Amino acid sequence: MTMAPDRVRVRFPEISTRAWEHPADRTALVALRALTGFDTVLKALSSLLRERQHRLLYLATAVRVDERQFRTLHQLRADCVGVLDAESTPEMYVLQDPHVNAFTIGMDKPFIVLTTGLLDLMDTEELRFVIGHELGHALSGHAVYRTMLMHLLRLSASIGWMPGGGWALRAIVAALMEWSRKSELSGDRAGLLCCQDVEASVRVHMKTAGGTWLREMNHGAFLDQADDYLRSGDLRDGVLKLLNLELQSHPFSVLRAAELRRWIQSGDYDRVLGGTYPRRDQDRNARISEEVKHAARSYRESFDQSDDLLVRTVRDLGRDVGAAVTTVGHEVGQTVADLGKRLSDWRKN
């Protein structure tokens, strides 16, 4: 693998992670970061979860990326660090594994792992997107919660037979799974900011879904699949969609590409490219109330615009109930007013 001649990419001095974090992801992160003593708790968890052991494992079983080994990946990582103006460079390892995967783990010093299956599948610009995606995870602090989720999944598997504790743990895992899916959308935005190549960002998801035969796939048709998925089917299909997602830590590839398209169409991507983005020195002023409002607005817009029959039914039911409540309230109010007038007339007589 060799580096193609590089082109000039926009760099983002002092960019805050809030520039690429999905509203739902960002709300959870701002709330956690605002908790007094949270960093101390995380460090304690880090020692309990044997982070050093994980790092030593990859140091012994994988290949560490640097200027002497996997130099192309080393240069791609350096480019991504420069574009996002990262204050530190996470370690990166290549692991012999045919499965297509990339992940960032660790609490104290997050590190990135890429599998050989991923390297064999992606070209250089697609790998730039993937590395930028993982760097976004590291900078946002996602590795902390991903590591917690990884260990909780193992724990839930071992004590899942316990009636009470098992269900409680599953509820926590389910909540973290929902956050994890939203954090992947944040990572995709960071990846796009690093590669600044929309076609490459979509190709990553096309290859993840369909493999190496890219010549037999079509960018527009692939995105059309997301539209068909979101608006087709009956109520039963809507329930099945929810069940399919229940234990997924990542959104489905087709839907990730569509979500990235939605972010671009919103104008936020172009605004960041143009230099309009939050800076790190403003992070301390981020208010959880504003982030909650932003997240609620994002969910509401997705809910209102959804063509999924299950969502439409719930939405219409809500409107019908709301209209019924308004009508009943009006009738009750009118009845009370009439009764009050009759009592007043009776007293006068």
C-alpha positions as a Markdown table, in Angstrom:
| # | Residue | x | y | z |
|---|---|---|---|---|
| 1 | Met | 0.0 | 0.0 | 0.0 |
| 2 | Thr | 1.4 | 3.4 | -1.0 |
| 3 | Met | 0.3 | 6.9 | -0.3 |
| 4 | Ala | -1.2 | 8.7 | -3.2 |
| 5 | Pro | -0.1 | 12.3 | -3.9 |
| 6 | Asp | -1.7 | 14.3 | -1.1 |
| 7 | Arg | -4.1 | 17.2 | -1.7 |
| 8 | Val | -4.6 | 20.2 | 0.5 |
| 9 | Arg | -7.2 | 19.6 | 3.2 |
| 10 | Val | -8.8 | 22.2 | 5.4 |
| 11 | Arg | -7.4 | 22.1 | 9.0 |
| 12 | Phe | -9.4 | 23.0 | 12.0 |
| 13 | Pro | -7.3 | 24.8 | 14.7 |
| 14 | Glu | -8.6 | 24.4 | 18.2 |
| 15 | Ile | -11.7 | 22.5 | 17.0 |
| 16 | Ser | -13.9 | 21.1 | 19.8 |
| 17 | Thr | -15.2 | 17.6 | 19.6 |
| 18 | Arg | -18.6 | 19.1 | 19.9 |
| 19 | Ala | -18.2 | 20.1 | 16.2 |
| 20 | Trp | -18.7 | 16.5 | 15.1 |
| 21 | Glu | -20.6 | 14.9 | 18.0 |
| 22 | His | -24.1 | 13.7 | 17.3 |
| 23 | Pro | -26.6 | 15.6 | 19.5 |
| 24 | Ala | -27.7 | 12.6 | 21.5 |
| 25 | Asp | -24.0 | 11.5 | 21.9 |
| 26 | Arg | -22.9 | 15.0 | 22.9 |
| 27 | Thr | -25.7 | 15.4 | 25.5 |
| 28 | Ala | -24.5 | 12.2 | 27.4 |
| 29 | Leu | -20.9 | 13.3 | 27.2 |
| 30 | Val | -21.5 | 16.8 | 28.5 |
| 31 | Ala | -23.5 | 15.4 | 31.4 |
| 32 | Leu | -20.8 | 12.9 | 32.3 |
| 33 | Arg | -18.0 | 15.4 | 32.0 |
| 34 | Ala | -19.8 | 17.8 | 34.3 |
| 35 | Leu | -20.0 | 15.3 | 37.2 |
| 36 | Thr | -17.6 | 16.2 | 40.0 |
| 37 | Gly | -15.0 | 13.5 | 40.6 |
| 38 | Phe | -16.0 | 11.6 | 37.4 |
| 39 | Asp | -12.3 | 11.6 | 36.2 |
| 40 | Thr | -11.3 | 10.0 | 39.5 |
| 41 | Val | -13.9 | 7.3 | 39.2 |
| 42 | Leu | -12.8 | 6.6 | 35.6 |
| 43 | Lys | -9.2 | 6.2 | 36.6 |
| 44 | Ala | -10.2 | 3.7 | 39.3 |
| 45 | Leu | -12.2 | 1.8 | 36.8 |
| 46 | Ser | -9.2 | 1.8 | 34.5 |
| 47 | Ser | -7.1 | 0.0 | 37.0 |
| 48 | Leu | -9.9 | -2.5 | 37.7 |
| 49 | Leu | -10.4 | -3.2 | 34.0 |
| 50 | Arg | -6.8 | -4.0 | 33.5 |
| 51 | Glu | -6.1 | -1.5 | 30.7 |
| 52 | Arg | -2.4 | -2.1 | 30.9 |
| 53 | Gln | -3.0 | -5.7 | 30.4 |
| 54 | His | -4.9 | -5.0 | 27.1 |
| 55 | Arg | -2.2 | -2.7 | 25.8 |
| 56 | Leu | 0.5 | -5.4 | 26.6 |
| 57 | Leu | -1.6 | -8.0 | 24.9 |
| 58 | Tyr | -1.7 | -6.0 | 21.6 |
| 59 | Leu | 1.9 | -5.0 | 22.0 |
| 60 | Ala | 2.7 | -8.8 | 22.1 |
| 61 | Thr | 0.2 | -10.1 | 19.5 |
| 62 | Ala | -0.2 | -7.3 | 16.9 |
| 63 | Val | 2.0 | -4.9 | 14.9 |
| 64 | Arg | 2.5 | -1.3 | 16.3 |
| 65 | Val | 2.2 | 1.4 | 13.6 |
| 66 | Asp | 5.1 | 3.8 | 13.4 |
| 67 | Glu | 7.5 | 5.3 | 10.9 |
| 68 | Arg | 9.1 | 1.8 | 10.4 |
| 69 | Gln | 6.0 | -0.4 | 10.4 |
| 70 | Phe | 2.9 | 0.3 | 8.3 |
| 71 | Arg | 4.3 | 3.6 | 7.3 |
| 72 | Thr | 1.3 | 4.5 | 5.2 |
| 73 | Leu | -1.0 | 4.1 | 8.2 |
| 74 | His | 1.4 | 6.1 | 10.3 |
| 75 | Gln | 1.2 | 9.0 | 7.8 |
| 76 | Leu | -2.6 | 8.8 | 7.5 |
| 77 | Arg | -2.8 | 9.0 | 11.3 |
| 78 | Ala | -0.4 | 12.0 | 11.4 |
| 79 | Asp | -2.6 | 13.7 | 8.7 |
| 80 | Cys | -5.8 | 13.1 | 10.7 |
| 81 | Val | -4.1 | 14.4 | 13.9 |
| 82 | Gly | -3.1 | 17.5 | 12.1 |
| 83 | Val | -6.5 | 18.1 | 10.5 |
| 84 | Leu | -8.4 | 17.8 | 13.9 |
| 85 | Asp | -5.6 | 19.6 | 15.7 |
| 86 | Ala | -5.3 | 16.7 | 18.2 |
| 87 | Glu | -3.1 | 17.4 | 21.2 |
| 88 | Ser | -1.9 | 13.9 | 21.4 |
| 89 | Thr | -1.4 | 10.9 | 19.0 |
| 90 | Pro | -3.0 | 7.6 | 20.1 |
| 91 | Glu | -1.1 | 4.4 | 19.5 |
| 92 | Met | -2.3 | 2.2 | 16.7 |
| 93 | Tyr | -2.0 | -1.5 | 16.1 |
| 94 | Val | -2.7 | -3.8 | 13.1 |
| 95 | Leu | -4.1 | -7.2 | 14.2 |
| 96 | Gln | -4.1 | -10.3 | 12.1 |
| 97 | Asp | -7.9 | -11.0 | 11.8 |
| 98 | Pro | -9.9 | -11.7 | 8.7 |
| 99 | His | -12.9 | -9.9 | 10.2 |
| 100 | Val | -13.4 | -6.3 | 9.0 |
| 101 | Asn | -13.1 | -4.2 | 12.1 |
| 102 | Ala | -11.6 | -1.1 | 13.7 |
| 103 | Phe | -12.0 | 0.0 | 17.3 |
| 104 | Thr | -10.6 | 2.3 | 20.0 |
| 105 | Ile | -10.3 | 1.1 | 23.6 |
| 106 | Gly | -8.6 | 2.2 | 26.8 |
| 107 | Met | -9.4 | 4.8 | 29.4 |
| 108 | Asp | -6.1 | 6.4 | 30.4 |
| 109 | Lys | -4.4 | 6.3 | 27.0 |
| 110 | Pro | -6.9 | 5.2 | 24.3 |
| 111 | Phe | -5.4 | 3.2 | 21.4 |
| 112 | Ile | -6.7 | 2.2 | 18.0 |
| 113 | Val | -6.7 | -1.3 | 16.5 |
| 114 | Leu | -7.3 | -2.1 | 12.8 |
| 115 | Thr | -7.7 | -5.6 | 11.5 |
| 116 | Thr | -6.0 | -7.0 | 8.4 |
| 117 | Gly | -9.4 | -7.8 | 7.1 |
| 118 | Leu | -10.1 | -4.0 | 7.1 |
| 119 | Leu | -6.8 | -3.2 | 5.4 |
| 120 | Asp | -7.4 | -5.7 | 2.7 |
| 121 | Leu | -10.9 | -4.2 | 2.0 |
| 122 | Met | -10.2 | -0.5 | 2.0 |
| 123 | Asp | -8.1 | 1.8 | -0.3 |
| 124 | Thr | -5.9 | 4.6 | 1.1 |
| 125 | Glu | -8.6 | 7.3 | 1.2 |
| 126 | Glu | -11.1 | 5.0 | 2.7 |
| 127 | Leu | -8.6 | 4.1 | 5.4 |
| 128 | Arg | -8.1 | 7.9 | 6.0 |
| 129 | Phe | -11.8 | 8.0 | 6.8 |
| 130 | Val | -11.6 | 5.0 | 9.1 |
| 131 | Ile | -8.6 | 6.3 | 11.0 |
| 132 | Gly | -10.3 | 9.8 | 11.3 |
| 133 | His | -13.4 | 8.0 | 12.6 |
| 134 | Glu | -11.4 | 6.2 | 15.3 |
| 135 | Leu | -9.4 | 9.4 | 16.2 |
| 136 | Gly | -12.8 | 11.1 | 16.7 |
| 137 | His | -13.7 | 8.3 | 19.1 |
| 138 | Ala | -10.5 | 8.8 | 21.0 |
| 139 | Leu | -10.8 | 12.6 | 21.2 |
| 140 | Ser | -14.4 | 12.5 | 22.3 |
| 141 | Gly | -13.7 | 10.1 | 25.1 |
| 142 | His | -15.8 | 7.4 | 23.5 |
| 143 | Ala | -13.1 | 4.8 | 24.3 |
| 144 | Val | -13.8 | 5.2 | 28.0 |
| 145 | Tyr | -17.4 | 4.1 | 27.6 |
| 146 | Arg | -16.7 | 1.6 | 24.9 |
| 147 | Thr | -14.3 | -0.1 | 27.2 |
| 148 | Met | -16.9 | -0.1 | 30.0 |
| 149 | Leu | -19.5 | -1.5 | 27.6 |
| 150 | Met | -17.1 | -4.3 | 26.5 |
| 151 | His | -16.6 | -5.4 | 30.0 |
| 152 | Leu | -20.3 | -5.1 | 30.9 |
| 153 | Leu | -21.2 | -7.3 | 27.9 |
| 154 | Arg | -18.8 | -9.9 | 29.2 |
| 155 | Leu | -20.2 | -9.6 | 32.7 |
| 156 | Ser | -23.8 | -9.8 | 31.5 |
| 157 | Ala | -22.9 | -13.0 | 29.6 |
| 158 | Ser | -21.5 | -14.6 | 32.8 |
| 159 | Ile | -24.4 | -13.5 | 35.2 |
| 160 | Gly | -27.2 | -13.4 | 32.7 |
| 161 | Trp | -28.8 | -16.4 | 34.5 |
| 162 | Met | -29.4 | -14.2 | 37.6 |
| 163 | Pro | -33.1 | -13.1 | 37.7 |
| 164 | Gly | -32.7 | -9.7 | 39.3 |
| 165 | Gly | -29.1 | -8.6 | 38.7 |
| 166 | Gly | -29.2 | -10.0 | 35.1 |
| 167 | Trp | -32.2 | -7.8 | 34.1 |
| 168 | Ala | -30.7 | -4.7 | 35.8 |
| 169 | Leu | -27.4 | -5.2 | 34.0 |
| 170 | Arg | -29.2 | -5.8 | 30.7 |
| 171 | Ala | -31.0 | -2.4 | 31.1 |
| 172 | Ile | -27.6 | -0.7 | 31.6 |
| 173 | Val | -26.1 | -2.5 | 28.6 |
| 174 | Ala | -29.1 | -1.6 | 26.5 |
| 175 | Ala | -28.7 | 2.1 | 27.3 |
| 176 | Leu | -25.0 | 2.0 | 26.6 |
| 177 | Met | -25.8 | 0.2 | 23.3 |
| 178 | Glu | -28.1 | 3.0 | 22.2 |
| 179 | Trp | -25.4 | 5.6 | 23.2 |
| 180 | Ser | -22.8 | 3.5 | 21.3 |
| 181 | Arg | -24.8 | 3.6 | 18.1 |
| 182 | Lys | -25.1 | 7.3 | 18.3 |
| 183 | Ser | -21.3 | 7.6 | 19.0 |
| 184 | Glu | -20.7 | 5.8 | 15.7 |
| 185 | Leu | -22.5 | 8.6 | 13.9 |
| 186 | Ser | -20.2 | 11.1 | 15.6 |
| 187 | Gly | -17.2 | 9.0 | 14.6 |
| 188 | Asp | -18.4 | 9.1 | 10.9 |
| 189 | Arg | -18.6 | 12.8 | 11.0 |
| 190 | Ala | -15.0 | 13.1 | 12.4 |
| 191 | Gly | -13.9 | 10.6 | 9.6 |
| 192 | Leu | -15.4 | 12.8 | 7.0 |
| 193 | Leu | -13.8 | 15.9 | 8.4 |
| 194 | Cys | -10.4 | 14.1 | 8.2 |
| 195 | Cys | -10.7 | 12.8 | 4.6 |
| 196 | Gln | -13.0 | 15.6 | 3.2 |
| 197 | Asp | -14.1 | 13.1 | 0.5 |
| 198 | Val | -17.8 | 12.3 | 0.5 |
| 199 | Glu | -17.4 | 9.6 | -2.1 |
| 200 | Ala | -14.8 | 7.8 | 0.0 |
| 201 | Ser | -16.9 | 8.0 | 3.2 |
| 202 | Val | -19.8 | 6.3 | 1.4 |
| 203 | Arg | -17.5 | 3.7 | -0.2 |
| 204 | Val | -16.5 | 2.6 | 3.3 |
| 205 | His | -20.0 | 1.8 | 4.2 |
| 206 | Met | -20.7 | 0.2 | 0.8 |
| 207 | Lys | -17.7 | -2.1 | 1.2 |
| 208 | Thr | -18.6 | -2.9 | 4.8 |
| 209 | Ala | -22.0 | -4.0 | 3.6 |
| 210 | Gly | -21.2 | -5.6 | 0.2 |
| 211 | Gly | -17.5 | -6.4 | 0.2 |
| 212 | Thr | -14.8 | -5.8 | -2.5 |
| 213 | Trp | -17.0 | -5.8 | -5.6 |
| 214 | Leu | -17.3 | -2.1 | -5.6 |
| 215 | Arg | -17.5 | -2.0 | -9.4 |
| 216 | Glu | -20.8 | -3.8 | -9.1 |
| 217 | Met | -22.3 | -1.3 | -6.6 |
| 218 | Asn | -23.7 | 2.1 | -7.1 |
| 219 | His | -23.5 | 5.1 | -4.7 |
| 220 | Gly | -27.0 | 6.4 | -5.4 |
| 221 | Ala | -28.6 | 3.0 | -5.3 |
| 222 | Phe | -26.9 | 2.3 | -2.0 |
| 223 | Leu | -28.4 | 5.4 | -0.5 |
| 224 | Asp | -31.8 | 4.6 | -2.0 |
| 225 | Gln | -31.8 | 1.4 | 0.1 |
| 226 | Ala | -31.8 | 3.6 | 3.3 |
| 227 | Asp | -34.8 | 5.5 | 2.0 |
| 228 | Asp | -36.6 | 2.2 | 1.2 |
| 229 | Tyr | -35.7 | 0.8 | 4.6 |
| 230 | Leu | -37.0 | 3.8 | 6.4 |
| 231 | Arg | -40.4 | 4.2 | 4.7 |
| 232 | Ser | -41.3 | 0.6 | 3.7 |
| 233 | Gly | -43.0 | -2.1 | 5.6 |
| 234 | Asp | -46.0 | -2.5 | 7.9 |
| 235 | Leu | -46.3 | -2.3 | 11.7 |
| 236 | Arg | -44.7 | -5.7 | 12.1 |
| 237 | Asp | -41.7 | -4.6 | 10.1 |
| 238 | Gly | -41.3 | -1.5 | 12.4 |
| 239 | Val | -41.2 | -3.8 | 15.4 |
| 240 | Leu | -38.7 | -6.1 | 13.7 |
| 241 | Lys | -36.4 | -3.1 | 12.9 |
| 242 | Leu | -36.3 | -2.3 | 16.6 |
| 243 | Leu | -35.5 | -5.9 | 17.5 |
| 244 | Asn | -32.8 | -6.1 | 14.9 |
| 245 | Leu | -31.1 | -3.0 | 16.4 |
| 246 | Glu | -31.5 | -4.1 | 20.1 |
| 247 | Leu | -28.1 | -5.7 | 20.6 |
| 248 | Gln | -26.2 | -3.9 | 17.9 |
| 249 | Ser | -23.3 | -1.6 | 19.1 |
| 250 | His | -23.1 | -0.1 | 15.5 |
| 251 | Pro | -25.9 | 1.3 | 13.3 |
| 252 | Phe | -26.3 | -0.6 | 10.1 |
| 253 | Ser | -24.0 | 0.4 | 7.2 |
| 254 | Val | -26.7 | 1.6 | 4.9 |
| 255 | Leu | -28.3 | 3.8 | 7.6 |
| 256 | Arg | -24.9 | 5.2 | 8.6 |
| 257 | Ala | -24.3 | 6.4 | 5.0 |
| 258 | Ala | -27.8 | 8.0 | 5.0 |
| 259 | Glu | -27.2 | 9.7 | 8.3 |
| 260 | Leu | -23.9 | 11.1 | 7.0 |
| 261 | Arg | -25.8 | 12.4 | 4.0 |
| 262 | Arg | -28.3 | 14.0 | 6.3 |
| 263 | Trp | -25.5 | 15.8 | 8.2 |
| 264 | Ile | -24.1 | 17.1 | 4.9 |
| 265 | Gln | -27.5 | 18.3 | 3.7 |
| 266 | Ser | -28.1 | 20.1 | 6.9 |
| 267 | Gly | -25.2 | 22.5 | 6.0 |
| 268 | Asp | -23.3 | 21.7 | 9.2 |
| 269 | Tyr | -20.4 | 20.0 | 7.3 |
| 270 | Asp | -19.9 | 23.0 | 5.0 |
| 271 | Arg | -20.1 | 25.4 | 8.0 |
| 272 | Val | -17.2 | 23.5 | 9.7 |
| 273 | Leu | -15.2 | 23.5 | 6.5 |
| 274 | Gly | -15.8 | 27.2 | 6.3 |
| 275 | Gly | -14.3 | 27.7 | 9.8 |
| 276 | Thr | -17.5 | 28.1 | 11.7 |
| 277 | Tyr | -17.2 | 25.5 | 14.5 |
| 278 | Pro | -17.0 | 25.5 | 18.4 |
| 279 | Arg | -13.5 | 25.9 | 19.8 |
| 280 | Arg | -12.0 | 23.9 | 22.7 |
| 281 | Asp | -11.7 | 27.0 | 24.9 |
| 282 | Gln | -15.5 | 27.3 | 24.8 |
| 283 | Asp | -16.1 | 23.7 | 26.1 |
| 284 | Arg | -16.2 | 24.8 | 29.7 |
| 285 | Asn | -19.2 | 27.0 | 28.8 |
| 286 | Ala | -21.2 | 24.1 | 27.3 |
| 287 | Arg | -24.5 | 23.8 | 29.2 |
| 288 | Ile | -26.2 | 20.5 | 29.7 |
| 289 | Ser | -29.6 | 22.1 | 29.3 |
| 290 | Glu | -28.8 | 23.4 | 25.9 |
| 291 | Glu | -27.4 | 20.1 | 24.8 |
| 292 | Val | -30.5 | 18.3 | 26.0 |
| 293 | Lys | -32.7 | 20.8 | 24.0 |
| 294 | His | -30.5 | 20.2 | 20.9 |
| 295 | Ala | -30.8 | 16.4 | 21.3 |
| 296 | Ala | -34.5 | 16.6 | 21.8 |
| 297 | Arg | -34.9 | 18.8 | 18.7 |
| 298 | Ser | -32.8 | 16.3 | 16.7 |
| 299 | Tyr | -34.9 | 13.3 | 17.8 |
| 300 | Arg | -38.1 | 15.3 | 17.2 |
| 301 | Glu | -37.1 | 16.2 | 13.7 |
| 302 | Ser | -36.2 | 12.6 | 12.9 |
| 303 | Phe | -39.5 | 11.4 | 14.4 |
| 304 | Asp | -41.6 | 14.0 | 12.5 |
| 305 | Gln | -39.9 | 13.3 | 9.2 |
| 306 | Ser | -39.9 | 9.5 | 9.5 |
| 307 | Asp | -41.8 | 7.5 | 6.9 |
| 308 | Asp | -41.7 | 4.3 | 8.9 |
| 309 | Leu | -45.2 | 3.0 | 9.4 |
| 310 | Leu | -44.7 | 2.2 | 13.1 |
| 311 | Val | -43.4 | 5.7 | 13.8 |
| 312 | Arg | -46.2 | 7.2 | 11.7 |
| 313 | Thr | -48.8 | 5.3 | 13.7 |
| 314 | Val | -47.3 | 6.4 | 17.0 |
| 315 | Arg | -47.0 | 9.9 | 15.7 |
| 316 | Asp | -50.6 | 10.0 | 14.4 |
| 317 | Leu | -51.9 | 8.3 | 17.6 |
| 318 | Gly | -50.2 | 11.0 | 19.6 |
| 319 | Arg | -51.8 | 13.7 | 17.5 |
| 320 | Asp | -55.2 | 12.0 | 17.8 |
| 321 | Val | -54.9 | 11.7 | 21.5 |
| 322 | Gly | -53.7 | 15.3 | 21.8 |
| 323 | Ala | -56.7 | 16.4 | 19.7 |
| 324 | Ala | -59.1 | 14.3 | 21.8 |
| 325 | Val | -57.7 | 15.7 | 25.0 |
| 326 | Thr | -58.1 | 19.2 | 23.7 |
| 327 | Thr | -61.7 | 18.5 | 22.6 |
| 328 | Val | -62.6 | 16.9 | 25.9 |
| 329 | Gly | -60.9 | 19.7 | 27.8 |
| 330 | His | -62.9 | 22.3 | 25.8 |
| 331 | Glu | -66.2 | 20.4 | 26.4 |
| 332 | Val | -65.5 | 20.0 | 30.1 |
| 333 | Gly | -64.6 | 23.7 | 30.3 |
| 334 | Gln | -67.8 | 24.7 | 28.5 |
| 335 | Thr | -69.9 | 22.5 | 30.7 |
| 336 | Val | -68.4 | 24.0 | 33.8 |
| 337 | Ala | -68.9 | 27.5 | 32.5 |
| 338 | Asp | -72.6 | 26.8 | 31.7 |
| 339 | Leu | -73.1 | 25.3 | 35.2 |
| 340 | Gly | -71.5 | 28.3 | 36.7 |
| 341 | Lys | -73.8 | 30.6 | 34.8 |
| 342 | Arg | -76.9 | 28.7 | 35.8 |
| 343 | Leu | -75.9 | 28.8 | 39.5 |
| 344 | Ser | -75.3 | 32.5 | 39.2 |
| 345 | Asp | -78.8 | 33.0 | 37.5 |
| 346 | Trp | -80.4 | 30.8 | 40.2 |
| 347 | Arg | -78.9 | 32.9 | 43.0 |
| 348 | Lys | -80.1 | 36.1 | 41.4 |
| 349 | Asn | -83.6 | 34.7 | 41.3 |
